[in-house]
Amino acid sequence: MKADIAVVGSGLTALVATRTLQKAGRNPVLIWPGLSSLYFLYASVDVLGYASASSVQPLEEPVTGVRQLIAENPDHPYARAGLAALEDGSNLLLEWLREAGFNWQGTLARNLLLPTALGTPKPSCLVPASMVAGDLHRDEPIVFCGFEGYQDFIPELAAANLSHGWNGGSRTVSAVRVSLPGVKPDRLFTSIDLARNFEDGAFRREVAGRLRRAVKEDGARLGLPAVLGLTHDNDVHAEFEKETGHPVFEIPTVPPSVLGLRLFDRLRRHLQETGVEMIWAAPAHDAEVANGRCARIHLKAAGREQSVEARAYLLALEDVVDGAWRAGPHTVRDPFFHQVLAQHATPAERTDESLFQPQPFATIGYPVNDRLQPIEKDGHPLATNVFVAGGGIAGYDPTGIKARGGMAIATGYRAAQEAMAA
C-alpha cells in the first residue's frame, strides 16, 4: 500500500496529528495498532496541572506554566514542539470536537479544579461540558450521587476525601445513594451498562426523580459517575439536569472510561466519515531504511504481513498499551528500527515499588532532535522522514505534572508540520 503520510498510533497524539494533516489538505493514512490508551486516560485534556511532579499547589494558568517550563527545560517535549504548536493544536482540537458534535469547554489561560472519583481535586484544562459544573472554584454545595449495586463509584468515600482535602470554606459536601429502576439488589453492572440505560428516557426520568427526592440541599450541584449516555452525552446530560432540577457534573471512573469511549468513538468515526483511510489492528514491527530515509514499514495484519510506503512517517505511539516498545528481560527495543531504548540488569529496575512514585518505564522512548526526529547516539536521525510524537519521546513522564493531553496535542501537531515539510 502506498500513502502520502502514514501516522502510526491509537491515542490522542495520533488523532491530532492525523487531523492536522487532513486540515492541511494532505491524505494521511492512520494505522491503528489495536487497543487505545484513550479508553484509559482521556476523560479531559490536561495541559499542565503542576509546575513539577513534587508540587502540591495546582497551577491556575497552564499556558503561563508551560512558558516557564520551556524557558527552564529546553529539551522538554513542550520546548521541542513549541508554545505555538500547543496553542494552534488546541484550537484545532476544540474546533474539531465541535464539528464532530462534542460540546467541550476550556482555555489555555485557566485550569478548572475538578473532583476525581476518590474525591481529590484535579486540575484540568479542556473538558466536556458535562464536567464543568464540578469546578471547585464555584460556591455551590456538592452532593455526590451513587447507585445501589454499582461498585465503580463510592459517593461516601468521595465526599469524605473532598471534605478533608478541599478548602471549601462554608460549602458543604455530602453523599446519597439511590436504587435503580428494574435493577435487582444482587445484580452487578458496569459503567457501560449504566450509560446505555441512561439513554432511555423513561429510565433517566425515574432516576432523576429518585435523586430529586433524596437531595435535600437547595442549590446543590450533583456529582455523578460518568454514565450519562454512551454516545449522545450532550442531550442526555442537558435533559438530566432539567429532570433533577440541579446542576449536574460527571466524574470519570475506573477504566474503561465512558468519557474515553465517547471521545475515541466519535473522533475515529468522524475521521472515517471525512475520508481518512484507516488500517485496523495492525501493529508495526519493522522499518526498511535506505540512504537515510524510511522506504516502508511492515505491519502484522489479520494473519498476514502488509507493507506501507509513504513519503513520511509519524510515530504517535503513546505507551506500552499502543505497542510503543518491545520489552525483554534486560532490554527494551523499539518495534521499527530495533534500537535499544533502555537496558536493565533486572526487569524490576523499570518500576518503583510505590505506585505513587514516578515509574522509570514511563520515561522510556526515542531520543529526538528539535524536529522530533528519532536520533542515534551521535545525534543523527535514524531516518530523515520519520517523526515521533506523544509518549514515545524519551525522558519524560507527564503523569506527575498532569500534562499528558497537552504534550499529545503539541507534539502531534508539530510532528505533523515537520512530516509535511519532509
C-alpha positions as CSV (number, residue, x, y, z in Angstrom):
1,M,0.0,0.0,0.0
2,K,1.2,3.5,-0.9
3,A,0.3,6.6,1.1
4,D,1.2,10.3,1.4
5,I,2.0,10.4,5.1
6,A,1.4,7.4,7.5
7,V,0.5,8.0,11.1
8,V,1.0,5.1,13.5
9,G,-0.8,5.2,16.8
10,S,-4.1,4.8,18.6
11,G,-4.2,7.7,21.1
12,L,-4.9,11.4,21.2
13,T,-1.5,12.2,19.6
14,A,-2.3,10.1,16.6
15,L,-5.7,11.6,16.2
16,V,-4.4,15.2,16.5
17,A,-1.6,14.5,14.0
18,T,-4.0,12.9,11.5
19,R,-6.5,15.8,11.8
20,T,-3.7,18.3,11.3
21,L,-2.6,16.6,8.1
22,Q,-6.2,16.3,6.9
23,K,-6.9,20.0,7.5
24,A,-3.7,21.0,5.6
25,G,-5.1,19.2,2.5
26,R,-2.9,16.1,2.8
27,N,-4.1,12.5,2.5
28,P,-2.9,10.7,5.6
29,V,-3.4,7.0,6.4
30,L,-3.9,6.2,10.1
31,I,-2.5,2.9,11.2
32,W,-4.3,1.9,14.4
33,P,-2.3,-0.9,16.1
34,G,-5.0,-2.1,18.4
35,L,-6.1,-1.2,22.0
36,S,-6.3,2.5,22.6
37,S,-5.0,4.4,25.6
38,L,-7.9,6.7,25.1
39,Y,-10.0,4.2,26.9
40,F,-7.9,4.6,30.0
41,L,-6.5,8.1,30.0
42,Y,-8.6,10.8,28.4
43,A,-11.6,12.0,30.2
44,S,-10.3,15.5,29.8
45,V,-7.2,17.2,28.4
46,D,-4.6,18.2,31.0
47,V,-2.2,20.8,29.6
48,L,-0.2,21.5,32.8
49,G,-1.6,20.9,36.2
50,Y,1.5,21.3,38.4
51,A,4.8,23.1,38.0
52,S,6.7,19.9,38.9
53,A,5.9,16.4,40.0
54,S,6.6,17.3,43.6
55,S,4.4,20.4,43.6
56,V,1.2,20.3,45.7
57,Q,-0.3,23.6,44.5
58,P,-2.2,23.3,41.2
59,L,-1.4,25.8,38.5
60,E,-4.2,28.4,37.8
61,E,-2.8,29.4,34.3
62,P,-1.4,26.4,32.3
63,V,-0.1,28.5,29.4
64,T,2.0,30.6,31.9
65,G,3.3,27.4,33.4
66,V,4.2,25.9,30.0
67,R,6.0,29.1,29.0
68,Q,8.1,28.9,32.2
69,L,8.7,25.1,31.7
70,I,10.0,25.8,28.2
71,A,12.4,28.5,29.4
72,E,13.8,26.3,32.2
73,N,13.9,23.0,30.3
74,P,15.0,23.5,26.6
75,D,15.0,19.7,26.0
76,H,11.4,19.1,27.3
77,P,8.9,18.0,24.6
78,Y,7.0,21.2,25.1
79,A,10.1,23.1,24.3
80,R,10.9,21.0,21.2
81,A,7.3,21.3,20.0
82,G,7.0,25.0,20.8
83,L,4.3,27.0,22.5
84,A,2.7,27.9,19.1
85,A,2.2,24.2,18.4
86,L,0.3,23.8,21.7
87,E,-1.9,26.9,21.0
88,D,-2.6,26.1,17.4
89,G,-3.1,22.4,18.2
90,S,-5.5,23.1,21.0
91,N,-7.6,25.4,18.7
92,L,-7.6,22.7,16.1
93,L,-8.8,20.1,18.6
94,L,-11.6,22.3,20.0
95,E,-12.8,23.2,16.5
96,W,-12.7,19.5,15.5
97,L,-14.7,18.5,18.6
98,R,-17.4,21.0,17.8
99,E,-17.5,19.8,14.2
100,A,-17.8,16.2,15.4
101,G,-20.7,17.0,17.7
102,F,-19.0,17.4,21.0
103,N,-19.5,20.2,23.5
104,W,-16.2,20.8,25.2
105,Q,-15.1,23.9,27.0
106,G,-11.8,25.4,28.3
107,T,-8.9,27.7,27.6
108,L,-5.2,27.5,28.0
109,A,-5.4,30.6,30.2
110,R,-7.2,28.8,33.1
111,N,-7.4,25.4,34.7
112,L,-10.6,24.1,36.2
113,L,-10.3,22.2,39.5
114,L,-12.4,19.1,39.3
115,P,-13.1,16.3,41.8
116,T,-12.0,12.8,41.0
117,A,-13.9,9.6,41.8
118,L,-11.8,9.4,45.0
119,G,-12.7,13.0,46.0
120,T,-9.3,14.5,45.3
121,P,-9.1,17.9,43.4
122,K,-7.5,17.6,40.0
123,P,-6.6,20.5,37.7
124,S,-7.9,20.1,34.1
125,C,-7.8,22.4,31.1
126,L,-10.1,21.3,28.3
127,V,-13.1,19.3,29.5
128,P,-16.5,18.1,28.3
129,A,-19.3,20.4,29.2
130,S,-20.8,17.7,31.3
131,M,-17.9,18.1,33.8
132,V,-17.8,21.9,34.0
133,A,-20.3,22.2,36.9
134,G,-17.8,20.3,39.2
135,D,-15.3,23.1,39.2
136,L,-14.3,23.6,42.8
137,H,-13.8,27.3,42.3
138,R,-17.6,27.6,42.3
139,D,-19.5,28.2,45.5
140,E,-22.5,25.8,45.4
141,P,-22.6,22.8,47.8
142,I,-21.8,19.4,46.3
143,V,-23.7,16.2,46.6
144,F,-22.0,13.0,45.3
145,C,-24.6,10.6,44.0
146,G,-24.1,6.9,43.7
147,F,-26.3,3.9,42.8
148,E,-27.1,0.7,44.7
149,G,-25.2,-2.2,43.2
150,Y,-22.8,0.0,41.2
151,Q,-19.2,-0.6,42.6
152,D,-17.1,1.8,40.4
153,F,-18.0,4.9,42.3
154,I,-18.4,5.2,46.1
155,P,-20.0,8.6,46.9
156,E,-19.4,8.4,50.6
157,L,-15.6,8.0,50.0
158,A,-15.5,10.9,47.5
159,A,-17.4,13.1,49.9
160,A,-15.2,12.3,52.9
161,N,-12.0,12.8,51.0
162,L,-13.1,16.1,49.4
163,S,-14.3,17.4,52.7
164,H,-10.9,16.9,54.2
165,G,-8.7,17.8,51.2
166,W,-10.6,20.8,49.7
167,N,-10.6,24.2,51.3
168,G,-14.3,24.7,50.6
169,G,-15.0,27.1,53.4
170,S,-18.6,27.0,54.4
171,R,-19.6,25.0,51.3
172,T,-20.9,21.5,52.2
173,V,-20.0,18.2,50.6
174,S,-22.4,15.2,51.2
175,A,-23.3,11.9,49.6
176,V,-26.5,10.0,48.7
177,R,-27.3,6.6,47.1
178,V,-30.5,5.6,45.2
179,S,-31.7,2.4,43.8
180,L,-32.1,2.0,40.0
181,P,-35.4,1.1,38.4
182,G,-35.6,-2.5,37.2
183,V,-32.2,-3.5,38.8
184,K,-32.3,-6.3,41.3
185,P,-30.2,-5.7,44.5
186,D,-27.8,-8.6,43.8
187,R,-27.0,-7.6,40.2
188,L,-23.6,-6.3,39.3
189,F,-23.2,-4.0,36.3
190,T,-20.6,-1.8,34.7
191,S,-20.4,1.8,33.7
192,I,-21.0,0.9,30.1
193,D,-24.2,-1.0,31.1
194,L,-25.4,2.0,33.1
195,A,-24.5,4.5,30.3
196,R,-26.7,2.6,27.8
197,N,-29.6,2.6,30.2
198,F,-29.3,6.4,30.7
199,E,-30.0,6.9,27.1
200,D,-33.5,5.6,27.7
201,G,-35.8,8.5,28.6
202,A,-38.1,6.6,31.0
203,F,-35.1,5.1,32.9
204,R,-33.4,8.5,33.1
205,R,-36.6,10.3,34.4
206,E,-37.2,7.7,37.1
207,V,-33.6,8.0,38.4
208,A,-33.8,11.8,38.3
209,G,-37.0,11.7,40.3
210,R,-35.3,9.5,43.0
211,L,-32.4,11.8,43.2
212,R,-34.6,14.9,43.4
213,R,-36.3,13.3,46.4
214,A,-33.0,12.2,48.1
215,V,-31.1,15.5,47.7
216,K,-32.2,18.0,50.4
217,E,-29.8,20.8,49.8
218,D,-31.2,23.7,47.8
219,G,-29.0,24.9,45.0
220,A,-26.6,21.9,45.3
221,R,-24.8,20.5,42.3
222,L,-24.9,16.8,41.8
223,G,-21.7,14.8,41.1
224,L,-22.4,11.6,39.2
225,P,-20.2,8.9,37.8
226,A,-19.7,9.5,34.1
227,V,-22.6,7.3,32.9
228,L,-24.9,9.9,31.3
229,G,-25.1,8.2,27.9
230,L,-22.6,6.1,26.0
231,T,-22.8,8.2,22.8
232,H,-25.4,11.0,22.9
233,D,-24.0,12.6,26.0
234,N,-24.8,16.2,25.2
235,D,-28.6,15.6,25.1
236,V,-28.6,13.1,27.9
237,H,-26.7,15.5,30.3
238,A,-28.9,18.5,29.4
239,E,-32.1,16.6,29.9
240,F,-31.0,15.0,33.1
241,E,-30.1,18.4,34.6
242,K,-33.7,19.6,33.8
243,E,-35.2,16.5,35.2
244,T,-33.3,16.7,38.5
245,G,-33.6,20.5,38.9
246,H,-29.9,20.7,39.8
247,P,-26.6,21.4,38.0
248,V,-25.0,18.0,37.3
249,F,-21.4,17.2,36.6
250,E,-19.9,13.8,35.6
251,I,-16.9,12.3,37.3
252,P,-14.6,9.9,35.4
253,T,-14.5,6.4,36.9
254,V,-12.1,3.5,36.6
255,P,-11.2,2.3,33.1
256,P,-12.6,1.6,30.6
257,S,-13.8,5.2,31.0
258,V,-17.2,6.0,29.4
259,L,-15.8,9.5,28.7
260,G,-12.8,8.0,26.9
261,L,-15.1,5.7,24.9
262,R,-17.1,8.7,23.8
263,L,-14.1,10.6,22.7
264,F,-12.4,7.8,20.9
265,D,-15.5,6.5,19.1
266,R,-16.7,9.9,17.9
267,L,-13.4,11.2,16.6
268,R,-12.5,7.9,15.0
269,R,-15.8,7.8,13.2
270,H,-15.6,11.4,12.2
271,L,-12.2,10.8,10.5
272,Q,-13.6,7.9,8.6
273,E,-16.7,9.9,7.6
274,T,-14.5,12.7,6.2
275,G,-12.4,10.4,4.1
276,V,-9.3,9.4,6.1
277,E,-8.3,5.8,5.4
278,M,-7.6,3.7,8.5
279,I,-5.8,0.3,8.9
280,W,-7.1,-1.5,11.9
281,A,-5.5,-3.9,14.4
282,A,-2.1,-3.8,12.5
283,P,0.9,-3.4,14.8
284,A,4.0,-2.2,13.0
285,H,7.1,-4.4,13.6
286,D,9.8,-3.3,11.1
287,A,11.0,-0.4,9.1
288,E,13.2,-0.5,6.0
289,V,15.8,2.3,5.9
290,A,17.9,3.1,2.9
291,N,20.1,6.2,2.2
292,G,18.9,7.8,5.5
293,R,15.2,7.5,4.7
294,C,12.5,5.1,5.7
295,A,11.3,3.4,2.5
296,R,8.5,1.3,4.0
297,I,7.2,-0.1,7.2
298,H,5.7,-3.6,7.7
299,L,2.5,-4.4,9.6
300,K,1.1,-7.6,11.1
301,A,-2.5,-7.5,9.9
302,A,-5.0,-10.3,10.1
303,G,-2.6,-13.2,9.9
304,R,-0.5,-11.7,7.1
305,E,2.1,-9.1,6.6
306,Q,1.3,-5.8,4.9
307,S,3.7,-3.1,3.8
308,V,3.1,0.6,3.7
309,E,5.1,3.0,1.6
310,A,4.8,6.7,2.4
311,R,6.7,10.0,1.9
312,A,6.9,10.4,5.6
313,Y,6.0,8.5,8.8
314,L,4.8,9.8,12.1
315,L,5.1,7.5,15.1
316,A,2.5,8.6,17.6
317,L,2.6,5.6,19.9
318,E,1.7,6.7,23.4
319,D,3.0,3.9,25.6
320,V,3.2,0.1,26.0
321,V,-0.5,-0.1,25.5
322,D,-0.1,1.1,22.0
323,G,2.9,-1.1,21.3
324,A,5.5,1.7,21.5
325,W,8.3,-0.7,22.5
326,R,9.1,-4.3,23.0
327,A,10.4,-5.4,26.4
328,G,12.7,-8.3,27.1
329,P,14.2,-9.4,30.4
330,H,17.1,-6.9,30.1
331,T,16.5,-4.7,27.1
332,V,13.7,-2.6,25.7
333,R,13.7,-2.1,21.9
334,D,11.5,-0.1,19.6
335,P,9.4,-2.0,17.0
336,F,10.6,-0.2,13.9
337,F,14.4,0.3,14.0
338,H,15.0,-2.3,16.7
339,Q,17.2,0.1,18.6
340,V,17.9,-0.5,22.3
341,L,15.9,2.2,24.1
342,A,16.8,1.0,27.6
343,Q,18.9,-1.6,29.3
344,H,18.4,-3.0,32.8
345,A,20.1,-5.7,35.0
346,T,16.6,-6.9,36.0
347,P,13.1,-6.0,34.9
348,A,12.4,-4.8,38.4
349,E,14.6,-1.7,37.6
350,R,11.8,-0.4,35.3
351,T,9.4,0.1,38.2
352,D,9.2,1.8,41.6
353,E,7.8,-0.2,44.5
354,S,5.4,2.7,45.3
355,L,2.5,3.3,42.9
356,F,2.6,7.0,43.9
357,Q,6.2,7.5,42.8
358,P,7.4,8.2,39.2
359,Q,7.8,5.0,37.3
360,P,11.1,4.6,35.3
361,F,9.4,2.7,32.5
362,A,7.2,5.8,31.7
363,T,10.3,7.7,30.5
364,I,11.4,5.0,28.0
365,G,11.2,6.1,24.4
366,Y,13.0,7.6,21.4
367,P,15.6,10.4,21.9
368,V,14.6,13.1,19.4
369,N,16.1,16.3,18.0
370,D,14.4,19.7,17.6
371,R,12.5,18.4,14.6
372,L,11.1,15.5,16.6
373,Q,13.1,13.0,14.5
374,P,14.3,9.9,16.4
375,I,18.1,10.0,16.6
376,E,21.1,7.7,17.2
377,K,23.7,8.2,19.9
378,D,25.7,10.5,17.7
379,G,22.7,12.8,17.2
380,H,22.0,11.8,13.6
381,P,18.4,10.9,12.6
382,L,17.6,7.3,12.3
383,A,15.6,8.3,9.2
384,T,15.1,11.9,8.0
385,N,11.4,11.3,7.1
386,V,10.4,9.7,10.4
387,F,9.0,11.8,13.3
388,V,8.0,10.9,16.8
389,A,5.2,12.5,19.0
390,G,3.5,11.8,22.3
391,G,4.5,9.3,24.9
392,G,7.1,7.7,22.5
393,I,9.5,10.6,23.3
394,A,12.2,9.6,25.8
395,G,13.0,11.1,29.2
396,Y,9.6,12.5,30.3
397,D,6.7,11.3,32.3
398,P,3.7,13.7,32.0
399,T,1.8,12.0,34.8
400,G,3.1,13.8,37.8
401,I,2.7,17.3,36.2
402,K,-0.7,16.4,34.6
403,A,0.4,17.3,31.1
404,R,-0.3,14.2,29.0
405,G,-3.0,15.7,26.9
406,G,-1.2,19.0,26.2
407,M,2.0,17.2,25.3
408,A,0.0,14.9,22.9
409,I,-1.5,17.9,21.2
410,A,1.7,20.0,21.0
411,T,4.0,17.2,19.7
412,G,1.3,15.6,17.5
413,Y,0.6,19.0,15.8
414,R,4.3,19.9,15.5
415,A,5.3,16.4,14.2
416,A,2.6,16.7,11.5
417,Q,4.0,20.0,10.4
418,E,7.5,18.5,10.2
419,A,6.2,15.5,8.3
420,M,4.7,17.7,5.7
421,A,7.9,19.7,5.3
422,A,9.8,16.4,4.8
